[in-house]
Amino acid sequence: MAYLHGIEREDLLSRELSGLRLGLITNPSGVDKNLNSTIDILREKFDLRALFSPEHGVRGDAQAGERVGHYTDVRSGLPVYTMYGDHSAAFDAFAELDCIVYDIQDVGLRFYTYIYTLTEAMTEAAKRGIRVVVLDRADPLGLDTVEGAMIGDDLWSGVGKYALPSRYGMTVGEFARYVNAEFSIGCELSVICCEGLKRGSEYSDLGIPWVLPSPNLPTLDSVLCYTGTVLFEGTNLSEGRGTTKPFELIGAPWLDSDTLVSYFNSRGVDGAILRLAYFVPTFSKHKGELCRGFQIHVTDRTRFKPFRLGLELVDYIRRTHEEFKFLGESENATDAIAQSLSIDRLLGSRELRVGEFELGKFLEKEESNLTAFKQKASKYYLY
């Protein structure tokens, strides 16, 4: 059976959306296999009234963290309301709608902000008694692997919440079902499932083009590396933003990358090789500075453990370089323990920077947490 995105299930779309006033949360990744925009597809066949923008904008024209105001979309003529930052105008616009449709390519990672745009829309829709329909898509990381660390309840933020591990092994439709029930959001939720998708499906075998869902995830390898190298966002090293290989390139002007690369490659990295690399970011951390660093080259996606590697790299560098810092770290140890830093929110735990961190013990503890999560999440699987 050939694979189809949710947006391509025409019979199910008609059943769910006909006769309703629709709002659409989407971005450039909301396309069918022929790269036709979900905006255009829904406008042609249904009563689409408004667009809602996540981080980076409906057309992907904003960088990470950049605020996007309310405006009229030039191509469609529809009003666009931002869901990133101040939601008030967007939520006011919900009053004129019967249903919110969501179609964005997810990457299956807890710290990717789009899923929280979805849950915020679900929460508001539940208050207003309007429906939410998720057009499902394949997870580029697949559905048969869960890895990373579970996030502590006291560290919930826009880059992680809802008792999720770093890599949660669900489609966005399954995720929506999970949080809607487990966290009592209680919205009227429907998922238009993908056709021809199985838990063991490889994204590269589905015959669909990769449309980068945000500016800094240009390739499938960058998404896979992001699982672990996202942790560098919480440090004073560049995670490769401002280069053509974000999250694959890591470095800083002061990094002893020669020794690091030799050390990791001599030990062996499952499913990957580190290559010595130099780069100059055009924006973000170390803009315009020559960074000494490395690139992660994935050689076997099935063996590669990106979360473990990212955590090992951060732990190694902090132990071997006095220049290393966690962003926002206070000189006062008491304050550093009390406050939540970016690294804590990304990892889901304060353990890396508080006390004597032992990688093996940390991963062993988290493995039992992952097992419990998979048992709970499996009730909401659709594939």
Buried (B, 14 or more C-beta within 10 A) or exposed (E): EEBBBBBBBEEBBEEBBEEBBBBBBBBBBBBBBEEBBBBBBBBEEBBBBBBBBBBBBBBBEBBBEEEBEEBEBEEBEBBBBBBBBEBEEBBEBBEEBBBBBBBBBBBBBBBBBBBBBBBBBBBBBBEEEBBBBBBBBBBBBBBEBBBBBBBBEEBBBEBBBBBBBBBBBBBBBBBBBBBBEBBEBEBBBBBBBBBEBBBEBEBEEBEBEBEBBBBBBBBBBBBBBBBBBBBBBBBBBBBBBBBEBBBBBBBBBBBBBEEBBEEBBEEEBEBBBBBBBEBBBEEBBBEEEEBBBBBBBBEEBEEBBBBBBBBBBBBBBBEEBEEBEBBEBEEEEEEBEEEBBBBBBBBBBBBBBEEEBEEEEBBEBBEEBBEEBBEEBEEBBBB
